[in-house]
Amino acid sequence: MSPTINVIIPAYNEEDSIGKVIRDIPSQVSEIIVVSNSSTDATEQNARNAGATVLKEDRRGYGYACLKGMEYIAAKTQAPEIVVFLDGDYSDYPEQLTEIVDPIIKDDIDFVIGARVKHLREGGAMTVPQIFGNWLATNLMRLFFRARFTDLGPFRAIKYEKLLALHMEDKTYGWTVEMQLKALKRKYTYKEIPVKYRNRIGVSKVSGTIKGAIFAGVKILSWIFKYSFKK
């Protein structure tokens, strides 16, 4: 029997891409949850038209949107076995979801990250701050925790019960690294799957601005150092 899979997609003004993302998600997913993070365009309507459940989260922040999606899942009568997080900008290839969840289904791995490896990335898909930030964060995690992560990629899957046990709390840019650090602390089994990555549709709200890149970098480093010295 196939496991139940829910997908959470945080989205802020992604009207041109959200429909494409939803339509490319494999049919094995039982519910696609788009969390509109104060969108002012047609993101919500386009997501509904494509068949997604649409939630609203007026507090701006990637983590706020993810937590809203988790809150919705927690209220369901039947919880999923796997939760997948995916961005709404069409930079990832949603059809690779099958590859992302396979290690959980077949090998009982707890947590899987889609790693945006260089040879599978479209030119310019990741900015210099993103590349450097990933390199620095993953190397610090290797230094402090002997981690094998190479990326903080947003395309990821995790067993739902394991996700709940992490007690996620970051509201903004630190969501991805918080999940990885807490997974390491709890000694979850994890794996990276190389994924393709293309130039997003529209302008990034984080890496596309100097302010966003700086705030993201500070938040990521603060989480790493917080857990490095936490007993």
Salt bridges, closest charged atoms under 4 A:
GLU14 OE1 - ARG200 NH2 2.85
GLU14 OE2 - LYS205 NZ 3.17
GLU31 OE1 - LYS76 NZ 2.65
GLU44 OE1 - LYS56 NZ 3.57
GLU57 OE2 - ARG59 NE 2.97
ASP89 OD2 - ARG200 NH1 3.21
ASP102 OD2 - LYS106 NZ 3.52
ASP108 OD1 - LYS159 NZ 2.65
ASP110 OD1 - LYS159 NZ 3.16
ASP151 OD2 - ARG116 NE 2.86
GLU169 OE2 - LYS182 NZ 3.22
ASP170 OD1 - LYS219 NZ 3.08
GLU178 OE2 - LYS182 NZ 2.69
